[in-house]
Amino acid sequence: MNYETWLNCVPGERREDSLWKMEAYRLALFVCDLGWQDATKLTGDRRTIDLASQLYRALGSIEANLSEGYSRGSGRDRARFYEYALGSARESRGWYYKGRYVLGEAVVEHRIGLTTHITRLLLTMIPDQRSFGAFVHEDNPPYGTEYTDTHFENPLPLGEVAHLAQCVPMP
């Protein structure tokens, strides 16, 4: 599975939500889906059963906190939840590193690269949100917004992001 294949499997209802415009959110969903396979492999070894649970919860927390933060009415509230997502992204990298003996170096390097990219996006978004006043993201249905994270500079070169999206090793 690569990012393009995965995108085609995401239900339209999710893609139509204004939250979908946030690159960090899309990548958080993607890495969480990859994490399902990774956690499944980790549960095959008695020594990494607990690690699998911790990893999958941390990955799910990235997306969950981005979703909750995006729906907040003030920049300060959004920043707080984006900081929680940042902590979960960093935590996920640690769990991946610990699972490297079961998952393999290629998988771990890929997942750490993807979560590092999410981390860099969040490190750009958080200060911006702190300085952002009260702003509700929702326009009139169907979901839409003038504000997206597309005005943030891409912290990784496009070629590197494309490589992470296309070359996805599986356990």
Short mmCIF file of the C-alpha atoms (twelve columns), coordinates in Angstrom:
data_MODEL
# 
_entry.id   MODEL 
# 
loop_
_atom_site.group_PDB 
_atom_site.id 
_atom_site.type_symbol 
_atom_site.label_atom_id 
_atom_site.label_alt_id 
_atom_site.label_comp_id 
_atom_site.label_asym_id 
_atom_site.label_seq_id 
_atom_site.Cartn_x 
_atom_site.Cartn_y 
_atom_site.Cartn_z 
_atom_site.pdbx_PDB_model_num 
ATOM 1   C CA . MET A 1   0.000   0.000   0.000  1 
ATOM 2   C CA . ASN A 2   1.196   3.498   -0.783 1 
ATOM 3   C CA . TYR A 3   -0.306  6.898   0.003  1 
ATOM 4   C CA . GLU A 4   -2.161  7.231   -3.328 1 
ATOM 5   C CA . THR A 5   -3.751  3.790   -2.974 1 
ATOM 6   C CA . TRP A 6   -4.689  4.594   0.600  1 
ATOM 7   C CA . LEU A 7   -6.241  7.948   -0.401 1 
ATOM 8   C CA . ASN A 8   -8.578  6.164   -2.813 1 
ATOM 9   C CA . CYS A 9   -9.820  3.952   0.034  1 
ATOM 10  C CA . VAL A 10  -10.677 6.821   2.396  1 
ATOM 11  C CA . PRO A 11  -14.467 7.350   2.480  1 
ATOM 12  C CA . GLY A 12  -15.736 10.504  0.792  1 
ATOM 13  C CA . GLU A 13  -17.317 11.740  4.015  1 
ATOM 14  C CA . ARG A 14  -13.882 12.053  5.568  1 
ATOM 15  C CA . ARG A 15  -12.361 13.742  2.533  1 
ATOM 16  C CA . GLU A 16  -15.212 16.277  2.364  1 
ATOM 17  C CA . ASP A 17  -14.633 17.517  5.910  1 
ATOM 18  C CA . SER A 18  -12.658 20.782  6.042  1 
ATOM 19  C CA . LEU A 19  -10.219 19.040  8.395  1 
ATOM 20  C CA . TRP A 20  -9.074  16.946  5.422  1 
ATOM 21  C CA . LYS A 21  -7.264  20.012  4.037  1 
ATOM 22  C CA . MET A 22  -4.732  19.732  6.870  1 
ATOM 23  C CA . GLU A 23  -1.717  17.736  5.647  1 
ATOM 24  C CA . ALA A 24  -0.746  16.724  9.185  1 
ATOM 25  C CA . TYR A 25  -4.215  15.213  9.686  1 
ATOM 26  C CA . ARG A 26  -4.118  13.211  6.455  1 
ATOM 27  C CA . LEU A 27  -0.647  11.885  7.250  1 
ATOM 28  C CA . ALA A 28  -1.695  11.048  10.816 1 
ATOM 29  C CA . LEU A 29  -4.559  8.924   9.476  1 
ATOM 30  C CA . PHE A 30  -2.226  7.265   6.991  1 
ATOM 31  C CA . VAL A 31  0.458   6.393   9.538  1 
ATOM 32  C CA . CYS A 32  -2.222  5.082   11.908 1 
ATOM 33  C CA . ASP A 33  -3.468  2.727   9.198  1 
ATOM 34  C CA . LEU A 34  0.105   1.585   8.595  1 
ATOM 35  C CA . GLY A 35  0.470   1.218   12.352 1 
ATOM 36  C CA . TRP A 36  -2.358  -1.313  12.403 1 
ATOM 37  C CA . GLN A 37  -0.217  -3.680  10.325 1 
ATOM 38  C CA . ASP A 38  2.862   -2.857  12.382 1 
ATOM 39  C CA . ALA A 39  1.075   -3.503  15.685 1 
ATOM 40  C CA . THR A 40  -0.257  -6.785  14.308 1 
ATOM 41  C CA . LYS A 41  3.299   -7.917  13.543 1 
ATOM 42  C CA . LEU A 42  4.536   -6.772  16.963 1 
ATOM 43  C CA . THR A 43  1.856   -8.838  18.734 1 
ATOM 44  C CA . GLY A 44  3.335   -11.942 17.104 1 
ATOM 45  C CA . ASP A 45  6.308   -11.735 19.441 1 
ATOM 46  C CA . ARG A 46  5.556   -12.090 23.180 1 
ATOM 47  C CA . ARG A 47  8.222   -9.541  24.038 1 
ATOM 48  C CA . THR A 48  6.544   -6.764  22.031 1 
ATOM 49  C CA . ILE A 49  2.843   -7.284  22.771 1 
ATOM 50  C CA . ASP A 50  2.705   -4.325  25.161 1 
ATOM 51  C CA . LEU A 51  4.807   -2.248  22.797 1 
ATOM 52  C CA . ALA A 52  2.247   -2.880  20.015 1 
ATOM 53  C CA . SER A 53  -0.558  -1.528  22.182 1 
ATOM 54  C CA . GLN A 54  1.395   1.562   23.190 1 
ATOM 55  C CA . LEU A 55  2.435   2.252   19.604 1 
ATOM 56  C CA . TYR A 56  -1.082  1.986   18.200 1 
ATOM 57  C CA . ARG A 57  -2.547  4.195   20.935 1 
ATOM 58  C CA . ALA A 58  0.126   6.845   20.351 1 
ATOM 59  C CA . LEU A 59  -0.507  6.818   16.593 1 
ATOM 60  C CA . GLY A 60  -4.266  7.097   17.101 1 
ATOM 61  C CA . SER A 61  -3.752  9.964   19.510 1 
ATOM 62  C CA . ILE A 62  -2.057  12.084  16.832 1 
ATOM 63  C CA . GLU A 63  -5.160  12.087  14.640 1 
ATOM 64  C CA . ALA A 64  -7.572  12.360  17.565 1 
ATOM 65  C CA . ASN A 65  -5.885  15.458  18.988 1 
ATOM 66  C CA . LEU A 66  -5.628  17.114  15.587 1 
ATOM 67  C CA . SER A 67  -9.359  16.519  15.089 1 
ATOM 68  C CA . GLU A 68  -10.287 17.884  18.472 1 
ATOM 69  C CA . GLY A 69  -7.951  20.855  18.234 1 
ATOM 70  C CA . TYR A 70  -9.134  21.798  14.761 1 
ATOM 71  C CA . SER A 71  -12.670 22.118  16.088 1 
ATOM 72  C CA . ARG A 72  -11.719 24.556  18.851 1 
ATOM 73  C CA . GLY A 73  -12.771 28.182  18.570 1 
ATOM 74  C CA . SER A 74  -9.550  29.890  19.622 1 
ATOM 75  C CA . GLY A 75  -5.975  29.618  18.477 1 
ATOM 76  C CA . ARG A 76  -4.803  29.002  22.031 1 
ATOM 77  C CA . ASP A 77  -7.139  25.993  22.371 1 
ATOM 78  C CA . ARG A 78  -6.096  24.635  18.975 1 
ATOM 79  C CA . ALA A 79  -2.412  25.033  19.869 1 
ATOM 80  C CA . ARG A 80  -2.920  23.057  23.089 1 
ATOM 81  C CA . PHE A 81  -4.396  20.062  21.255 1 
ATOM 82  C CA . TYR A 82  -1.816  20.316  18.489 1 
ATOM 83  C CA . GLU A 83  0.819   20.132  21.240 1 
ATOM 84  C CA . TYR A 84  -0.796  16.912  22.487 1 
ATOM 85  C CA . ALA A 85  -0.612  15.571  18.908 1 
ATOM 86  C CA . LEU A 86  3.049   16.610  18.784 1 
ATOM 87  C CA . GLY A 87  3.751   14.661  21.968 1 
ATOM 88  C CA . SER A 88  2.032   11.597  20.525 1 
ATOM 89  C CA . ALA A 89  3.991   11.859  17.273 1 
ATOM 90  C CA . ARG A 90  7.230   11.969  19.220 1 
ATOM 91  C CA . GLU A 91  6.081   9.102   21.420 1 
ATOM 92  C CA . SER A 92  5.287   7.045   18.312 1 
ATOM 93  C CA . ARG A 93  8.839   7.501   17.049 1 
ATOM 94  C CA . GLY A 94  10.130  6.083   20.315 1 
ATOM 95  C CA . TRP A 95  7.871   3.037   20.127 1 
ATOM 96  C CA . TYR A 96  8.907   2.424   16.528 1 
ATOM 97  C CA . TYR A 97  12.549  2.569   17.502 1 
ATOM 98  C CA . LYS A 98  11.953  0.026   20.273 1 
ATOM 99  C CA . GLY A 99  10.161  -2.296  17.821 1 
ATOM 100 C CA . ARG A 100 12.928  -2.223  15.220 1 
ATOM 101 C CA . TYR A 101 14.086  -5.782  15.918 1 
ATOM 102 C CA . VAL A 102 10.670  -7.195  15.009 1 
ATOM 103 C CA . LEU A 103 9.517   -4.694  12.365 1 
ATOM 104 C CA . GLY A 104 12.822  -4.389  10.526 1 
ATOM 105 C CA . GLU A 105 14.956  -1.364  9.747  1 
ATOM 106 C CA . ALA A 106 13.181  -0.373  6.496  1 
ATOM 107 C CA . VAL A 107 9.748   -0.216  8.149  1 
ATOM 108 C CA . VAL A 108 11.049  1.631   11.203 1 
ATOM 109 C CA . GLU A 109 13.014  4.166   9.164  1 
ATOM 110 C CA . HIS A 110 9.954   4.845   7.014  1 
ATOM 111 C CA . ARG A 111 7.568   5.269   9.972  1 
ATOM 112 C CA . ILE A 112 10.023  7.448   11.872 1 
ATOM 113 C CA . GLY A 113 10.425  9.563   8.722  1 
ATOM 114 C CA . LEU A 114 6.666   9.942   8.393  1 
ATOM 115 C CA . THR A 115 6.120   10.814  12.055 1 
ATOM 116 C CA . THR A 116 9.072   13.210  11.906 1 
ATOM 117 C CA . HIS A 117 7.399   14.985  9.004  1 
ATOM 118 C CA . ILE A 118 4.178   15.252  11.044 1 
ATOM 119 C CA . THR A 119 6.256   16.598  13.950 1 
ATOM 120 C CA . ARG A 120 7.799   19.278  11.738 1 
ATOM 121 C CA . LEU A 121 4.388   20.307  10.422 1 
ATOM 122 C CA . LEU A 122 3.085   20.609  13.977 1 
ATOM 123 C CA . LEU A 123 6.105   22.623  15.077 1 
ATOM 124 C CA . THR A 124 5.150   25.117  12.368 1 
ATOM 125 C CA . MET A 125 1.436   25.074  13.143 1 
ATOM 126 C CA . ILE A 126 1.573   25.463  16.935 1 
ATOM 127 C CA . PRO A 127 3.220   28.910  17.169 1 
ATOM 128 C CA . ASP A 128 1.020   30.126  14.327 1 
ATOM 129 C CA . GLN A 129 -2.098  29.026  16.223 1 
ATOM 130 C CA . ARG A 130 -0.967  30.650  19.459 1 
ATOM 131 C CA . SER A 131 -0.867  34.014  17.699 1 
ATOM 132 C CA . PHE A 132 -4.164  33.349  15.923 1 
ATOM 133 C CA . GLY A 133 -7.209  34.920  17.577 1 
ATOM 134 C CA . ALA A 134 -10.652 33.449  17.918 1 
ATOM 135 C CA . PHE A 135 -11.527 31.797  14.650 1 
ATOM 136 C CA . VAL A 136 -14.069 29.103  13.954 1 
ATOM 137 C CA . HIS A 137 -12.944 26.823  11.148 1 
ATOM 138 C CA . GLU A 138 -16.343 25.886  9.827  1 
ATOM 139 C CA . ASP A 139 -18.044 27.759  7.018  1 
ATOM 140 C CA . ASN A 140 -21.480 26.963  5.728  1 
ATOM 141 C CA . PRO A 141 -22.093 23.325  4.784  1 
ATOM 142 C CA . PRO A 142 -20.749 21.584  2.811  1 
ATOM 143 C CA . TYR A 143 -17.608 21.737  4.865  1 
ATOM 144 C CA . GLY A 144 -15.127 24.308  3.700  1 
ATOM 145 C CA . THR A 145 -12.763 26.894  5.039  1 
ATOM 146 C CA . GLU A 146 -10.484 29.641  3.879  1 
ATOM 147 C CA . TYR A 147 -7.891  28.623  6.451  1 
ATOM 148 C CA . THR A 148 -5.786  25.575  5.703  1 
ATOM 149 C CA . ASP A 149 -2.290  24.533  6.552  1 
ATOM 150 C CA . THR A 150 -1.228  25.071  2.942  1 
ATOM 151 C CA . HIS A 151 0.255   28.447  3.861  1 
ATOM 152 C CA . PHE A 152 2.836   26.719  6.045  1 
ATOM 153 C CA . GLU A 153 6.162   26.039  4.477  1 
ATOM 154 C CA . ASN A 154 6.672   22.375  3.706  1 
ATOM 155 C CA . PRO A 155 9.357   21.334  6.210  1 
ATOM 156 C CA . LEU A 156 10.625  18.501  3.998  1 
ATOM 157 C CA . PRO A 157 11.588  18.748  0.340  1 
ATOM 158 C CA . LEU A 158 8.710   17.596  -1.869 1 
ATOM 159 C CA . GLY A 159 10.796  14.760  -3.265 1 
ATOM 160 C CA . GLU A 160 11.377  13.383  0.221  1 
ATOM 161 C CA . VAL A 161 7.681   13.619  1.099  1 
ATOM 162 C CA . ALA A 162 6.782   11.932  -2.190 1 
ATOM 163 C CA . HIS A 163 9.269   9.157   -1.428 1 
ATOM 164 C CA . LEU A 164 7.667   8.573   1.992  1 
ATOM 165 C CA . ALA A 165 4.249   8.472   0.351  1 
ATOM 166 C CA . GLN A 166 5.177   6.066   -2.457 1 
ATOM 167 C CA . CYS A 167 7.788   3.730   -0.972 1 
ATOM 168 C CA . VAL A 168 5.977   2.238   2.007  1 
ATOM 169 C CA . PRO A 169 7.612   -0.879  3.413  1 
ATOM 170 C CA . MET A 170 5.329   -3.301  5.270  1 
ATOM 171 C CA . PRO A 171 6.265   -5.646  8.113  1 
# 
